Amino acid sequence: WGEFEDLIPNKKSLNQIFPFFLHRSADKNLIVSFVAKQTGLAIFKYNMFTLRLFRGPLDWLSRMYNSEFIITDSFHGVAFSILFRKKFIVLCSEPQKFTRITSLLEMVNLYDRYVKSYDDLLNRWDTLSANIDFNYANKILEEQRKKAKIYLRKVFG
């Protein structure tokens, strides 16, 4: 039930930004470059289409866990950023598919992590670069886990 941290074989800070995008764009590249310049963190680079640098899901998960900052347009990128308590921002790739990301962000009171554009990032950088208080998010997620366990026990006995 969400104990993904136990799966990480090597826990170490890589002092990097992990940009995990389902769709690349010039605006996203500008955002990643800006965050790298402002934070002094290196950018982990990989080819999204081949994922050559990942030896499997645990390697990907470890890379995310050990990064300092996540920039993503992926639901899973957002979910693991929250679970691993990482600084993150989320960008929209496909507005018609963005609803589950916004639902999650709203549920855990982190909708302010959504960045609409490069200009939006520039205007809100002070807030976006600050540490995130994950206490409320963790409380809500724990409540949701409990509800899911009750439901599954009821359905499957």
C-alpha positions as CSV (number, residue, x, y, z in Angstrom):
1,W,0.0,0.0,0.0
2,G,2.3,2.7,-1.2
3,E,5.6,1.6,0.4
4,F,7.5,2.4,-2.8
5,E,10.5,3.7,-0.9
6,D,11.2,0.2,0.3
7,L,11.8,-0.8,-3.3
8,I,14.7,1.7,-3.8
9,P,18.0,-0.2,-3.7
10,N,20.4,2.8,-3.5
11,K,19.1,5.9,-1.7
12,K,21.5,8.8,-2.5
13,S,21.0,12.3,-3.6
14,L,22.0,12.8,-7.2
15,N,21.7,16.7,-7.0
16,Q,19.7,16.7,-10.2
17,I,16.5,17.7,-11.8
18,F,14.5,14.8,-13.2
19,P,12.4,16.0,-16.2
20,F,9.9,13.2,-16.9
21,F,7.7,14.2,-19.9
22,L,5.4,12.2,-22.0
23,H,5.5,14.9,-24.6
24,R,8.4,17.3,-25.2
25,S,8.1,21.0,-26.3
26,A,10.2,24.1,-26.6
27,D,8.4,25.6,-23.6
28,K,9.1,22.6,-21.4
29,N,12.8,22.8,-22.4
30,L,12.9,26.5,-21.4
31,I,11.3,25.6,-18.0
32,V,13.8,22.8,-17.3
33,S,16.7,25.1,-18.2
34,F,15.4,27.9,-16.1
35,V,14.9,25.6,-13.0
36,A,18.4,24.2,-13.5
37,K,19.9,27.7,-13.7
38,Q,18.0,28.9,-10.6
39,T,18.7,25.8,-8.5
40,G,22.2,24.9,-9.7
41,L,21.1,21.3,-10.2
42,A,22.2,19.2,-13.1
43,I,19.6,18.0,-15.6
44,F,19.2,14.2,-16.0
45,K,19.0,13.7,-19.7
46,Y,17.5,10.6,-21.4
47,N,15.6,9.7,-24.6
48,M,12.0,9.3,-23.6
49,F,11.2,7.2,-26.6
50,T,13.8,4.5,-25.9
51,L,14.4,5.0,-22.2
52,R,17.9,3.6,-22.8
53,L,19.3,4.8,-19.6
54,F,16.8,2.9,-17.5
55,R,17.3,-0.8,-16.7
56,G,13.7,-1.2,-15.7
57,P,11.0,0.3,-13.5
58,L,13.0,0.2,-10.3
59,D,15.8,2.1,-12.0
60,W,13.3,4.8,-13.1
61,L,11.8,4.9,-9.7
62,S,15.3,5.2,-8.1
63,R,16.2,8.0,-10.4
64,M,13.1,9.8,-9.4
65,Y,13.5,9.1,-5.7
66,N,17.1,10.3,-5.7
67,S,16.5,13.5,-7.6
68,E,16.0,16.8,-5.9
69,F,13.4,18.3,-8.3
70,I,10.9,16.7,-10.6
71,I,9.4,18.5,-13.6
72,T,6.7,16.4,-15.3
73,D,3.6,16.3,-17.4
74,S,2.8,12.7,-16.3
75,F,0.3,11.5,-13.7
76,H,2.8,9.0,-12.4
77,G,5.4,11.7,-12.2
78,V,3.1,13.8,-10.0
79,A,2.1,10.8,-7.9
80,F,5.6,9.7,-7.2
81,S,6.8,13.3,-6.6
82,I,4.1,13.5,-3.8
83,L,4.9,10.0,-2.4
84,F,8.6,10.7,-2.3
85,R,8.1,14.3,-1.0
86,K,10.0,16.0,-3.8
87,K,9.9,19.5,-5.0
88,F,8.0,19.4,-8.3
89,I,6.1,21.2,-10.9
90,V,3.7,19.8,-13.3
91,L,3.0,20.9,-16.9
92,C,0.0,20.1,-19.1
93,S,0.6,18.0,-22.2
94,E,-2.9,17.2,-23.3
95,P,-5.7,19.3,-21.7
96,Q,-8.3,16.5,-22.4
97,K,-6.2,14.0,-20.4
98,F,-5.2,16.4,-17.6
99,T,-8.2,15.8,-15.4
100,R,-6.8,13.1,-13.2
101,I,-3.7,15.1,-12.6
102,T,-5.7,18.1,-11.5
103,S,-8.0,15.9,-9.4
104,L,-5.0,14.6,-7.6
105,L,-3.4,18.0,-7.1
106,E,-6.7,19.4,-5.8
107,M,-7.3,16.5,-3.5
108,V,-3.9,17.0,-1.8
109,N,-4.0,20.8,-1.9
110,L,-1.0,21.1,-4.3
111,Y,-2.7,22.6,-7.3
112,D,-0.3,25.5,-7.1
113,R,2.4,23.1,-8.4
114,Y,0.7,23.3,-11.9
115,V,2.6,25.7,-14.2
116,K,0.7,26.9,-17.2
117,S,3.6,28.4,-19.1
118,Y,7.2,29.6,-19.0
119,D,5.9,33.1,-18.1
120,D,3.7,31.6,-15.3
121,L,6.9,29.9,-13.9
122,L,8.8,33.2,-14.0
123,N,6.0,35.0,-12.2
124,R,5.7,32.4,-9.4
125,W,9.3,31.1,-9.1
126,D,9.7,32.3,-5.5
127,T,6.7,30.2,-4.4
128,L,7.5,27.2,-6.7
129,S,11.1,27.0,-5.5
130,A,10.2,27.0,-1.8
131,N,9.9,23.7,0.1
132,I,6.6,22.0,0.0
133,D,4.7,21.1,3.1
134,F,3.6,17.5,2.4
135,N,1.9,17.0,5.8
136,Y,-1.6,17.7,4.5
137,A,-1.0,15.6,1.3
138,N,0.3,12.7,3.4
139,K,-2.8,12.9,5.7
140,I,-5.2,12.8,2.7
141,L,-3.3,10.0,1.0
142,E,-3.4,7.9,4.2
143,E,-7.2,8.5,4.5
144,Q,-7.6,7.4,0.9
145,R,-5.6,4.3,1.5
146,K,-7.8,3.4,4.4
147,K,-10.9,3.9,2.4
148,A,-9.5,1.7,-0.4
149,K,-8.6,-1.1,2.0
150,I,-12.1,-1.0,3.5
151,Y,-13.7,-1.1,0.0
152,L,-11.4,-4.0,-1.2
153,R,-12.2,-6.0,1.9
154,K,-15.9,-5.4,1.4
155,V,-15.8,-6.4,-2.3
156,F,-13.3,-9.3,-2.0
157,G,-14.1,-10.5,1.5
